[in-house]
Amino acid sequence: MSTTTGPTTSPAIVLAAGRGERMRPLTDTSPKPLLQVHGKPLMQHHLEALAAGGFASALINTAWLGEQIEAAFQSVLALQPKQNMREQLSKGEQNAASIRLHYSHEGRDFGGALETAGGIARALPQLDTVFWSMAGDVFAPDMVFTASALERFARSGMLAHLWLVPNPAHNTRGDFGLADVGADGIGRCVDPLPDSNAPRYTYSTFALFHRDLFAQPWCDIPAGNPHGIKAPLAPLLRKAMQGARVSAEIYTGRWTDVGTPERLAELNAQTP
C-alpha cells in the first residue's frame, strides 16, 4: 500500500497530540483519543478502518500523556476487521489482520503539541509521498479508507483532498466551500469570502495530503521540523486553495467531533 519504498514509511497519520481542554476532567488523566466509545478507544475505530482498507501501518503523533497511547497500542495492533467494513470495500481490496504502528512524540521531543501542520511536518520523514490524515478525537464509523482513493489522489496533481461534512451545531458557519463538483462528487475546495452566500461545510479532519504541501512555497517549516515549530494547518490549505490545488467531497456518514463529555456520553448511549 506504500507509495514509497522504505520500511519505516506509513500511509496514514492519526493526530493524537492535543490536550483536550474542553473534555476535562476526563482528559486530566487520559489522552482524549483513548477515551472509550462503544467499548474501545476512540482512535482505535480509525485504526480498524485503515486495516479494513488493507493499510498495514499508521503513524500516531502524541504529546499530552502520549506515553499512555504507546503503552495501549504498542508497535503492532492485532485486529478483527468488521464484516460491514469488508462489504464496503471495492473488489480486490483486502483486510489487514494487524496494523503496525509508528510514533512521533512531540511532547517528549519538544514539551508539547506542535499543532496540526507543525506535527505533520515533524512526522513527514516517516510518511509516504501521499498519505491519509485524521484526528484521533472524531468518531466516523462509516468512513472507508481505500487504496483506490489514495491512488486517484496521487494522480490528481492536488496537494490535498478533504472530506467535508454538514455543519454541526458547534460550527454553524463552517470552514470551506465546494465548487465545480463533478459527477463523482469531487470538486475544488474553496475559501468563500466572509460576506459570501456560498454554502460552507465543516472540515471533517479526514484528508489525503501530498508531502509537497509541507514544503516551500506552501510551508516555511524546515523538513522534519527539527526546531519544533508550532503551526496550524488552515493557512497552508487556504494558500493551496488560492492556487486551485485542493479538492474535496462531502462525507455523508455518521460523524461526531467528540469535543465535550456530553458528546461522548451521547455517543455511548447510542446503539453501535
C-alpha positions in Angstrom: 0.0 0.0 0.0 3.0 2.3 0.4 3.7 4.8 -2.3 7.4 5.0 -1.5 10.0 2.4 -0.6 11.4 2.0 2.9 10.3 0.0 5.9 9.5 3.0 8.1 7.1 5.0 5.9 3.4 4.9 6.7 0.4 5.7 4.6 -1.5 7.4 7.4 -1.1 9.7 10.3 -3.5 9.8 13.2 -3.3 13.1 15.0 -3.4 12.4 18.8 -1.3 15.2 20.4 -4.0 17.6 21.7 -4.7 18.4 25.3 -8.5 18.1 25.1 -9.2 21.1 27.3 -13.0 21.0 26.7 -13.1 17.3 27.6 -11.8 17.9 31.1 -11.9 16.4 33.7 -11.8 13.2 31.6 -8.6 14.3 29.9 -6.8 15.2 33.1 -5.7 11.6 33.4 -6.2 10.2 29.9 -5.5 11.5 26.4 -8.7 12.1 24.6 -8.1 9.6 21.8 -8.0 6.8 24.4 -11.5 7.7 25.8 -13.9 4.8 25.2 -16.6 4.8 22.5 -18.6 1.6 22.3 -16.1 -0.3 24.4 -12.9 0.6 22.7 -10.5 3.6 22.5 -11.8 6.4 20.2 -8.8 6.3 17.9 -8.9 2.5 17.6 -12.0 2.9 15.3 -9.7 4.7 12.8 -7.1 2.0 13.1 -9.6 -0.7 12.4 -11.0 1.2 9.4 -7.5 1.6 8.0 -6.8 -2.1 8.4 -10.1 -2.9 6.8 -8.9 -1.0 3.8 -5.8 -3.1 3.6 -3.4 -0.5 5.1 -0.8 -2.3 7.2 0.7 0.6 9.1 0.0 4.0 10.6 1.8 6.7 12.4 0.5 8.4 15.6 1.7 11.7 16.8 1.5 12.3 20.6 2.0 15.0 23.2 -0.4 15.1 26.2 0.0 11.9 28.1 1.4 10.4 24.9 3.1 7.6 26.8 -0.3 6.1 27.5 -1.1 5.9 23.8 2.0 4.0 23.0 1.5 1.7 26.1 -2.1 1.0 24.9 -1.3 0.1 21.3 2.5 -0.6 21.3 4.0 -1.4 17.9 1.5 -3.8 16.4 -2.2 -3.9 17.0 -3.9 -7.2 16.1 -7.4 -6.6 14.7 -10.7 -8.3 14.0 -11.9 -6.4 10.9 -15.7 -5.8 10.9 -17.8 -7.6 8.3 -19.6 -4.5 7.4 -16.4 -2.7 6.6 -15.4 -5.6 4.3 -18.6 -5.2 2.4 -18.0 -1.5 1.8 -14.6 -2.1 0.2 -14.3 -2.2 -3.6 -13.5 -5.5 -5.2 -9.9 -6.7 -4.8 -9.1 -4.8 -1.6 -8.2 -6.9 1.4 -8.3 -6.5 5.2 -5.1 -6.4 7.2 -5.0 -8.8 10.1 -3.0 -6.3 12.1 -1.6 -2.8 11.7 1.9 -1.8 12.6 2.2 1.5 14.5 4.9 4.1 14.5 5.1 7.2 16.7 6.1 10.9 16.6 6.4 12.0 20.3 6.1 15.8 20.2 5.6 16.0 24.0 8.8 14.1 24.6 10.8 15.9 22.0 9.5 19.5 22.4 7.5 19.6 25.6 4.1 19.9 23.9 2.0 19.6 20.8 3.2 21.3 17.6 -0.4 21.9 16.2 -1.5 20.1 13.0 0.8 21.5 10.3 3.8 21.5 12.7 3.1 18.0 13.8 2.7 16.6 10.3 5.9 18.4 9.2 7.7 16.8 12.2 6.4 13.3 11.2 7.0 13.8 7.5 10.2 11.7 7.2 8.1 8.7 8.5 5.2 9.3 6.0 4.7 8.3 2.4 4.7 10.8 -0.5 0.9 10.8 -0.2 -0.8 9.8 3.0 -4.1 9.8 4.9 -4.6 12.2 7.8 -7.3 12.2 10.5 -7.9 13.5 14.0 -7.9 10.8 16.7 -10.8 12.5 18.5 -13.5 12.3 15.9 -15.9 9.4 15.5 -16.9 8.4 12.0 -17.7 4.7 11.8 -18.8 4.9 8.2 -15.6 6.3 6.8 -13.8 3.9 4.5 -10.1 4.1 3.5 -9.3 2.6 0.1 -6.2 2.2 -2.0 -8.2 3.4 -5.0 -8.9 6.8 -3.3 -5.2 7.2 -2.4 -4.1 6.3 -5.9 -6.6 8.6 -7.5 -5.4 11.4 -5.4 -1.7 10.6 -6.2 -2.6 11.0 -9.9 -4.6 14.2 -9.4 -1.8 16.7 -9.0 -3.5 18.1 -6.0 -1.8 18.9 -2.7 -4.8 18.0 -0.5 -8.1 16.3 -0.7 -10.6 17.0 2.1 -13.7 15.3 3.3 -16.3 17.9 4.3 -19.4 17.4 6.5 -22.6 19.3 7.0 -22.1 21.9 9.7 -22.7 20.7 13.3 -24.3 22.9 15.9 -21.0 23.9 17.3 -19.6 25.1 14.0 -22.6 26.6 12.1 -20.5 28.9 9.9 -18.5 26.1 8.5 -14.9 26.1 7.3 -14.7 25.8 3.5 -16.8 25.7 0.3 -17.0 23.4 -2.7 -17.1 24.4 -6.3 -17.2 22.8 -9.8 -18.4 19.5 -8.4 -18.2 16.7 -11.0 -20.3 13.6 -11.4 -18.1 11.7 -9.0 -18.9 14.2 -6.2 -15.4 15.7 -6.2 -14.9 19.4 -6.7 -12.5 22.3 -5.9 -12.2 23.2 -2.2 -12.5 26.9 -1.8 -12.5 29.5 0.9 -15.5 31.8 0.3 -15.3 35.4 1.3 -16.9 36.1 4.7 -19.8 38.0 3.1 -20.5 35.4 0.5 -23.7 33.4 0.4 -22.0 30.4 -0.9 -22.5 27.2 1.2 -19.8 26.4 3.6 -19.1 23.0 5.2 -17.0 21.7 8.1 -13.7 20.1 7.6 -14.1 16.5 9.0 -10.3 16.2 9.7 -10.2 13.3 7.2 -7.9 14.1 4.3 -5.3 12.9 1.8 -2.1 15.0 1.7 0.9 15.2 -0.6 4.1 15.8 1.2 4.8 18.9 -1.0 2.1 20.8 0.9 4.5 20.9 3.8 7.4 22.4 1.8 8.1 25.7 0.1 6.2 27.7 -1.2 3.3 26.5 0.8 5.0 25.8 4.1 8.1 27.5 5.7 8.9 24.8 8.2 12.2 23.0 7.5 12.0 19.4 6.6 11.3 17.2 9.6 10.6 20.4 11.7 13.8 19.9 13.8 13.2 23.0 15.8 9.6 22.0 16.8 7.8 25.0 15.2 4.1 25.2 16.1 1.9 25.8 13.0 -1.8 25.4 12.2 -3.0 23.6 9.1 -5.7 26.1 7.8 -3.3 28.8 6.5 -1.5 26.1 4.3 -4.8 24.9 3.0 -6.0 28.4 2.2 -2.8 29.2 0.3 -3.1 26.0 -1.7 -6.8 26.7 -2.4 -5.8 30.0 -3.9 -3.7 28.0 -6.3 -6.6 25.6 -7.1 -4.5 22.7 -5.6 -7.1 21.4 -3.1 -10.0 19.1 -3.9 -12.9 18.0 -1.7 -16.0 15.9 -1.4 -18.9 15.6 1.0 -18.9 12.8 3.6 -22.5 11.9 4.5 -21.8 9.2 7.0 -22.0 9.4 10.8 -19.6 11.9 12.2 -19.1 13.4 15.6 -16.4 15.8 16.9 -16.1 14.3 20.3 -15.2 17.6 21.9 -17.1 17.5 25.2 -18.0 15.0 27.9 -21.7 15.5 26.8 -21.0 14.4 23.2 -19.1 11.4 24.4 -21.9 10.4 26.7 -24.4 10.8 23.8 -22.3 8.6 21.5 -22.1 5.8 24.1 -25.8 6.0 24.7 -26.5 5.2 21.0 -26.7 1.7 19.6 -23.3 0.8 17.9 
